[in-house]
Amino acid sequence: MKYAFLLLLSFNLYAQDLSRSFLSLDSTLKENSNSVIREELVTVDVTKSDQMITSTSKTITVLNDNGDDEVASYLFYDDQTVVKNIELYIYDAFGKEIEHYKQRDFEDVSVADGFSLYTDNRRLYVAHVPKSYPYTATFITEVKTNTTAFLPRWYPINGYASSTEKSVYKLLFDPQNKPNIRKSNIDGYDIKIDESVSEITCTATMLPAIAYENHAPSFFSFAPRVMFALNTFSLKGVKGDGASWSEFGSWMDSQLLQGTEELPVETISEINNLVTAEMTDIEKARVVYQYLQDKVRYISVQIGIGGWKPMLASEVDRLSYGDCKALTNYTKALLNAVGVPSYYTILHSNNSEQDVTEDFVAMQGNHAILAIPDGEDLVWLECTSQDIPFGHVPNSNDDRDVLIVTEEGGKIVHTKKYEAKDNLQTQVAKVLMLESGEIQANFNRVSKGLQYDNVYRLDRQDRVDQLKYYKDKWDYINGVELSGITMDNNRDEVVFSETLNITSPNYISFTGDDMLLMLNVFNQLSYIPPRFTERKRELEIRIGFTDVDTYTFMLPSGYKVDSLPDDFELINQFGTYAITTKMQDDNSIIYTRKLVMNKGVYAPETYKEYRAFLKQIAKKDKSKVLLTKN
């Protein structure tokens, strides 16, 4: 009977496709994996510079529910794209087909993101709900478009916790228009790239999953990736040239920007009445920027040439809204009207400081801002915000290579980089201690640089939200109550100040009649990163900053200090930490704390030291003073 069962099982497996069976999956590909690419074939045909046909077939085995998103059974398209085929097959753990979705089974919806007023983007998708794990999905698509400005990139590893059995990418092209190719992080993997006069073939086999590690650089800064770009391309039927950044910038200016900056005569007159001949260009730009922020609001408009051509400045002026392209172009037009030069700028706007790749000319970026020349420097304007101060560069735009469009063509330049001293937060408090264990504090905080970004919108919130913010921030203070909240947002200096009164009825703990006072009331570090036995990735500290705290404690009547903790200082490559405690007189203690964190990327073996650094800070931040009763 047992023999008959095994024979039946063997027959069933033989009758099914073992390449889609979980049982045929190599054990090394299961390690640290939520999903495995079993077989992927992407063929991109750009033998015509104004036409791209992309065919894909991707088979993924999903090991658990964390891998469901890797199936990605959806396709974005627009009015310039023809979807020739889309299918999804679902197989059980043994490779037996259990579902087959054809094109008619896919939902076809507009891509509404809540910000876009107009969009011609749509999405085809099927919402498959798996009944058990593991399972395998094969997603097949074929699309045709007249845009060749964005050639699909090859990512042989999908992301964290995803391994690859086999992935093949083929690019077919006209030998007279051979694509540029940029290879990143392929060493150490079984990856081959073959090039002929009319075809590039990339092949990857048996790529293990990459496990997530806290504080690692962005995934694709170390994961394998290959990018492609044509020198002669089409953007929704508009011919483009990009042999160099200079040439590419000139094309953007002539094809995307020129003819969009005309303003009504009334607006030109109005903006000129707000400035004077004696003003410098930067002073005029401040006036124009305030005019912009008072007049318009941001809303996405994803139509036109690939979402890259701005709305007409006259339309923005009439409607008082626009997306990043439109508002940047509108600001540029206003500055032109008062004789101030500026540069339309393309960048990757995100917190990972992604550069426009200087040695790879192609359509890049996801955002537009404006640059104003100021001698040898550039002043940067974020034109989509109604509250960011003039010239302030937020964390989403700082310290990265960007493309500016000048009269001479495109140029790669770098946005503002903040040092730790620039991102300064100072906190000063006078704390009255009562015999009951209550504290009453008058607290003041001043934030600058990127630390300004964390707080400057507080003064626009209602009191309920403000109180929630502070109570969440100081959730370790028992029964914290707040009153007398005042704020000052100095937009000219980019400085945000807060003053408030804080009470906690039971902050001080007792041991008999004696009191235990935790000195760091308002800036305790509690986060300790997880331990990794074998750290593989570099450690990245993305924002450097400086915190300076000074707290003065008035002792309660009838108590004296038993002893003060020793001063402490810790210095290493990651930063410095120092605390001092001293008696000002018989009735008050002054506690000072200074923490400097240095932005940077550090070798993997330093992670243990970094973790120990934070552990020591967290421990010292809980230093206490014993107060004895007279």
Disulfide bonds with the S-S distance in Angstrom:
none
